[in-house]
Every structure is written in C-alpha cells, then in structure tokens.
C-alpha cells in the first residue's frame, strides 16, 4: 500500500472526527455506557455501508460529482433541490454547534484569568470566525486536516492521563428513559460522506483500493470514539459534561484540560471557517447572490439561532444527526439503486446483498427520523 491509500484513509478520518467527538461521552453516560456502545456498533456499521454505497455510486459514474450532482443525474432536478436544502440545513446546524462549542472552549481556556460569561466567549468566537470568513482566510481553512491531527493527539493525551483513573462501576449504569438519546449524536459524529468523492480522486488509477480505504477510514473513528468515550465516562461517570472536557478538570488537572480545550477550539474554529466559506459560496455561486449578502446569510443565521435560545449542544447535534444524516443515507441508497441500473462505468467493487442492506438501512433511518420528530414534539 502506497501513500495515496493512507492519504485517502486520513482524508475520511479527518472529515469524520470533529465537534461530534465531544458530545459522545455525555450521551454514553446519560443513557448508559453499554447502550452507547450498542448504538456506536450498529450505527457505525450503517454509516460504513452508506459510505460504501456512495463509493460504488462514484465508481459507476464517469464524470465526477458531489451528492447534489449525483441526485440530479440519477433522481432528477427535484431531488437536486431536496439535497441542496438538506446540505444547507446540515451546514447551518453544524455552524451553530461549532459556535456553542467554541464559546465553551474559550471559557475553559481563559476563564481562570479573565472574567466573562459563556455568552461573552461565544460572541468572541463568532467575531473571530466571521472575520475569517469575511476575509476568506484560506491558510487557516486549509489547516483543518492539520488541526484534526492535533485534536487526535490531544485526545491521546487525555486517554493516557485518564486511563489509570477509570472506575469500571461507571460502565454499569442504565437509563432506559434516555435510551434513544445517543442515536442522533452518534450519527452526527460519524458523518463523513462528503470526503468519499475526494478519496476517489486521490486514488485515481488505484480504484481497487477504494473499498478498503472507505472501510478503514470509517472504522478508525469508530475505534477512537469508543476509547475516548470509555475513558471520559470511566473517569467522570454521570458527571460527564456536555462537551466532555469540563467534567475532567477535578481529575486530570487544569493544564491537561486546557491543552485539550486549546486543540478542540482550533479544530472547531477551522471547521467553522471552512463550513462558513462553503455556505457563502453556495449563495454566491449557485444562487448568484451578492458577496456581502452571502457573507451575512452564512454567518448571521447561526448567530440568530443562538440568540433565539438554541444553545443545547447535544440537542442540536442530535437533531441534525438524526434528520440530516438519516435523509442523507436514504437519498444515497436511492441514488445507488438508480446508479446500478443507469451508471456508465463498471465499478471496481459491487456490494453483495445490496437490496436487503439498502432496504434495512432505509428502515433504520426512517424510524430514526420518526423518533426525532416525536421526541421534539414532547419538548
């Protein structure tokens, strides 16, 4: 295996590992560790299959596209509009989550020396991110992969420092009233299909390695998530904080926590810029909206959401994960069934039992969508 294969794997890992990482320990601790582990295995397998379905779509199509393009090609213009709306919803939800998490990380980093509420630090994060999006700081944005590596290193430090403090009694809790809580959060944390078409470009001429790259690129984050959740929950138990880091302060010491918060902030900040610039380009290039208005739409809609009171990090990523990732998975499978009939290229791999697997996934995602709306109706 050469460096292109490892780069393709790293690309998918970098796309998946992000803000959702910090929400996993909390939902594991609230529902029960074994419940969280059950969801991680089931949904990890489901997302891996979706990535493999998407990979086969890419290989069955001569011309490169993104999900919007594949929807238009195989399902028609109506599906293209639906996918565009889903993507905008996903991006705005993620931007709002980054805004909340970024403010919390800044509060952890500077709270010991500077006064300021979480709201204050969130506004600081927003102003920094909006300025970067306005000036399109590409040098910062392209460092997202580098920041993901630093985030993984920081998580490794937390794992090494926390492992000796794990209390195995924290793994024996169970709360059936929150049994479904991990569903959307884990789906949000595992989302990474946007990297699949890019992986194919990296592996140009070596497409036979595509399937294996998707497999490892999805499996590695699943393993990392399990280890991270196990150590954090093992140390903090029911006192696990929503962003995972704050609850570790009494156990690991302030310098270790600040290290994790610094790298977490950098990862979230660069993701905020990359996503903000992407939304701005959608409005500016696809809808021909003026540059300044595109900037305002990209940055201030998430801010308005925050100011309106949408500040629950777990609720937001759970909703976005259940709704967006569920719809994304369903549409990917529907596109796959069409591409299998209408594709203009012979793929390097073809999934066995695709009809049964695809139908099962559609059922899982549909039930997840129904649950999420029922859950929210009771709020």
C-alpha positions in Angstrom: 0.0 0.0 0.0 1.4 3.4 -1.0 1.0 6.9 0.4 -2.1 7.6 -1.8 -4.0 4.9 0.1 -3.0 6.2 3.5 -3.8 9.8 2.4 -7.3 8.7 1.3 -7.9 6.9 4.6 -6.7 10.0 6.5 -9.0 12.2 4.4 -12.1 10.3 5.5 -10.9 10.1 9.2 -10.3 13.9 9.1 -13.7 14.5 7.7 -15.5 12.3 10.3 -13.5 13.3 13.5 -14.6 16.7 14.7 -17.0 18.5 17.0 -19.3 15.5 17.4 -16.4 13.7 19.2 -17.0 15.9 22.3 -20.7 15.0 22.6 -20.3 11.2 22.7 -19.2 10.8 26.3 -22.2 12.7 27.6 -24.8 10.6 25.7 -22.9 7.4 26.7 -23.1 8.5 30.4 -26.7 9.6 30.3 -28.2 6.5 28.5 -25.7 4.0 29.9 -22.3 3.1 28.5 -23.5 -0.2 27.1 -26.4 1.5 25.3 -24.0 4.0 23.8 -21.7 1.2 22.7 -24.6 -0.7 21.1 -25.5 2.4 19.1 -21.9 3.0 18.1 -21.6 -0.5 16.7 -25.0 -0.5 14.9 -24.7 3.0 13.5 -21.0 2.6 12.8 -21.9 -0.4 10.6 -24.8 1.6 9.0 -22.6 4.6 8.2 -19.9 2.4 6.8 -22.4 0.8 4.4 -23.7 4.2 3.4 -20.1 5.3 2.6 -19.6 2.1 0.6 -22.8 2.6 -1.3 -21.7 6.2 -2.1 -18.3 4.9 -3.2 -19.9 2.5 -5.6 -22.0 5.3 -7.0 -18.8 7.3 -7.6 -17.2 4.3 -9.3 -20.3 3.7 -11.5 -20.2 7.3 -12.8 -17.6 8.5 -15.3 -18.0 12.2 -14.5 -17.1 13.4 -11.0 -19.9 14.9 -9.0 -20.9 15.6 -5.4 -24.1 14.3 -3.8 -26.1 17.2 -5.4 -24.8 16.3 -8.8 -25.5 12.6 -8.4 -29.0 13.3 -7.2 -29.7 15.4 -10.3 -28.2 12.8 -12.6 -30.0 9.8 -11.2 -33.1 11.1 -9.5 -33.9 14.3 -11.3 -34.0 18.1 -10.6 -36.5 17.7 -7.8 -34.1 15.6 -5.9 -31.3 18.1 -6.5 -33.3 20.8 -4.8 -34.0 18.5 -1.8 -30.4 17.6 -1.4 -29.4 21.3 -1.6 -31.8 22.1 1.2 -30.6 19.1 3.3 -27.0 20.3 2.9 -27.8 23.9 3.9 -29.7 22.6 6.9 -26.7 20.4 7.8 -24.2 23.2 7.4 -26.3 25.7 9.5 -26.8 23.1 12.2 -23.1 22.3 12.3 -22.2 26.0 12.4 -24.5 26.6 15.3 -22.9 23.6 17.1 -19.4 24.9 16.5 -20.5 28.3 17.8 -21.7 26.8 21.1 -18.7 24.6 21.5 -16.2 27.3 20.5 -17.5 29.6 23.2 -17.3 26.8 25.8 -13.7 26.0 24.9 -12.7 29.7 25.1 -14.3 29.9 28.5 -12.3 26.8 29.7 -9.1 28.3 28.3 -9.3 31.8 29.5 -11.8 31.5 32.4 -9.1 31.2 35.0 -7.6 34.6 34.1 -10.3 36.7 32.5 -13.9 37.3 33.6 -16.6 36.7 31.1 -19.7 34.6 30.8 -20.1 31.7 28.3 -22.3 34.1 26.2 -19.3 36.6 26.1 -16.9 34.0 24.9 -19.3 32.7 22.3 -19.6 36.2 20.9 -15.8 36.4 20.8 -15.7 33.1 18.9 -18.3 34.4 16.5 -16.5 37.7 15.8 -13.2 35.8 15.1 -14.9 33.3 12.9 -17.0 35.8 11.0 -13.9 38.0 10.3 -12.0 35.0 9.0 -15.0 34.0 6.7 -15.3 37.6 5.5 -11.6 37.8 4.5 -11.7 34.1 3.4 -8.6 33.1 5.3 -7.7 30.1 3.2 -4.5 29.5 5.0 -6.5 29.0 8.2 -9.2 27.0 6.5 -6.9 24.5 4.7 -5.3 23.7 8.1 -8.4 21.8 9.1 -6.7 18.4 8.5 -3.7 19.5 10.5 -5.9 20.6 13.3 -7.7 17.2 13.2 -4.3 15.6 13.8 -3.6 17.9 16.8 -7.1 17.1 18.1 -6.3 13.4 17.9 -3.0 14.0 19.7 -4.8 15.9 22.5 -7.4 13.2 22.8 -4.5 10.7 23.1 -3.0 12.7 26.0 -6.4 12.7 27.7 -6.7 8.9 27.2 -3.2 8.2 28.6 -3.7 10.5 31.6 -7.3 9.4 32.2 -7.0 5.6 31.7 -5.5 4.9 35.2 -8.4 6.8 36.8 -11.2 4.8 35.2 -13.8 3.5 37.6 -15.5 0.5 36.0 -18.6 1.0 38.1 -19.3 3.9 35.8 -19.9 1.5 32.9 -22.8 -0.3 34.7 -25.4 2.4 34.7 -28.5 2.2 32.6 -31.3 4.8 32.0 -34.0 3.5 29.7 -35.8 6.9 29.6 -32.8 8.2 27.6 -32.3 5.0 25.5 -32.7 6.9 22.2 -30.5 9.9 23.2 -27.3 8.6 21.6 -28.9 8.0 18.1 -28.6 11.4 16.5 -25.4 12.4 18.3 -23.6 9.4 17.1 -24.9 9.8 13.6 -23.6 13.4 13.6 -20.2 12.3 14.9 -19.9 9.6 12.2 -20.9 11.8 9.2 -18.2 12.0 6.6 -19.6 11.1 3.2 -18.6 14.4 1.7 -15.0 13.0 1.6 -15.9 10.0 -0.5 -15.7 11.6 -3.9 -12.4 13.3 -2.9 -11.0 9.9 -1.9 -11.7 8.6 -5.4 -9.7 11.5 -6.9 -6.8 10.7 -4.6 -6.9 7.1 -5.6 -7.1 7.8 -9.3 -5.7 4.8 -11.2 -5.9 2.7 -7.9 -9.6 2.5 -7.6 -9.4 -1.2 -6.5 -8.2 0.1 -3.1 -11.2 2.4 -2.8 -13.4 -0.1 -0.9 -10.6 -0.9 1.6 -9.9 2.8 2.1 -13.5 3.5 2.9 -13.6 0.6 5.3 -10.6 1.8 7.3 -11.4 5.4 7.1 -14.8 4.7 8.8 -13.5 2.1 11.2 -10.7 4.1 12.7 -13.0 6.9 14.0 -15.4 4.3 15.5 -12.4 2.8 17.5 -11.2 6.3 18.5 -14.8 7.3 19.6 -15.1 4.1 21.7 -11.8 4.7 23.5 -12.5 8.4 24.1 -16.0 7.8 25.5 -14.8 4.9 27.6 -12.0 6.9 29.3 -14.1 10.1 29.8 -17.2 8.2 31.1 -14.9 5.9 33.2 -13.4 8.9 34.9 -16.4 11.2 35.3 -19.4 8.9 35.2 -22.8 10.7 35.5 -20.9 14.0 36.0 -19.7 13.9 32.4 -20.1 17.4 30.9 -21.8 18.0 27.5 -18.5 18.9 25.8 -16.6 16.1 27.7 -13.7 18.4 28.7 -15.1 20.5 31.6 -16.0 17.5 33.7 -12.4 16.2 33.7 -10.9 19.3 35.4 -11.1 17.8 39.0 -9.5 14.6 37.9 -6.8 15.4 35.3 -5.7 18.9 36.4 -6.1 22.2 34.7 -3.1 22.1 32.3 -4.2 18.8 30.7 -7.8 20.2 30.3 -6.5 23.5 28.8 -4.4 21.5 26.3 -7.5 19.6 25.2 -9.6 22.7 25.1 -7.0 24.6 23.0 -6.8 21.9 20.4 -10.5 21.4 20.5 -11.0 25.1 19.9 -8.6 25.2 17.0 -10.3 22.2 15.4 -13.8 23.7 15.8 -12.6 27.2 14.7 -11.1 25.9 11.5 -14.2 23.8 10.8 -16.3 26.9 11.4 -14.3 28.8 8.8 -14.3 26.0 6.2 -18.1 25.5 6.5 -18.9 29.2 6.6 -16.9 29.8 3.4 -18.7 26.8 1.8 -22.2 28.2 2.7 -21.1 31.7 1.4 -20.1 30.1 -1.9 -23.4 28.2 -2.2 -25.3 31.5 -2.1 -22.8 33.5 -4.1 -22.0 31.0 -6.9 -25.1 28.8 -7.1 -27.7 31.4 -6.4 -25.9 34.5 -7.7 -26.4 36.5 -4.5 -24.0 39.4 -3.9 -20.9 38.7 -1.9 -21.8 40.8 1.2 -25.3 39.4 1.5 -23.9 35.9 1.0 -21.5 36.5 3.9 -24.3 37.8 6.1 -26.5 34.8 5.3 -23.6 32.4 6.0 -22.6 33.9 9.4 -25.6 35.5 11.0 -28.3 32.8 10.6 -26.4 30.5 13.1 -25.9 33.6 15.4 -29.6 34.4 15.3 -30.3 30.7 16.2 -28.0 31.1 19.2 -29.6 34.4 20.3 -33.1 32.9 20.0 -32.1 30.3 22.6 -30.8 27.3 20.7 -27.9 26.7 23.0 -28.2 23.0 23.8 -25.2 21.4 22.1 -26.4 17.8 22.5 -29.9 18.6 21.3 -28.7 20.4 18.2 -26.2 17.8 17.0 -28.6 15.0 17.9 -31.3 16.7 15.8 -29.0 17.4 12.9 -27.6 13.9 13.0 -30.9 12.2 13.1 -32.6 14.3 10.5 -29.8 15.2 8.1 -27.7 12.0 8.3 -30.9 10.0 8.1 -32.1 11.8 5.0 -28.6 11.8 3.5 -28.4 8.0 4.0 -31.8 7.4 2.5 -31.1 9.5 -0.6 -27.7 7.9 -1.1 -29.3 4.5 -1.1 -32.0 5.6 -3.6 -29.3 7.1 -5.8 -27.3 3.9 -5.6 -30.2 1.8 -6.8 -30.6 4.1 -9.9 -26.8 4.2 -10.5 -26.7 0.4 -10.5 -29.1 0.5 -13.5 -28.0 3.7 -15.2 -24.4 4.0 -14.4 -22.0 4.4 -17.3 -18.9 2.8 -15.8 -18.0 -0.7 -14.5 -17.2 -0.3 -10.8 -14.1 -1.8 -9.1 -16.3 -3.3 -6.4 -20.0 -4.1 -6.1 -21.8 -4.7 -2.7 -23.4 -8.1 -2.3 -26.9 -8.2 -1.0 -27.4 -4.5 -1.8 -31.2 -4.7 -1.9 -31.5 -6.2 1.6 -28.8 -4.0 3.1 -30.2 -0.9 1.4 -33.8 -1.6 2.5 -32.7 -2.3 6.1 -30.8 1.0 6.2 -33.8 2.9 4.8 -35.9 1.4 7.5 -33.4 2.3 10.3 -33.1 5.9 9.1 -36.8 6.3 8.7 -37.5 5.0 12.2 -34.8 7.4 13.4 -36.5 10.3 11.7 -39.9 9.5 13.1 -38.5 9.1 16.6 -36.7 12.5 16.4 -39.9 14.3 15.5 -41.9 12.5 18.2 -39.2 13.4 20.7 -39.1 17.0 19.8 -42.9 17.2 19.9 -42.7 16.3 23.6 -40.3 19.1 24.3 
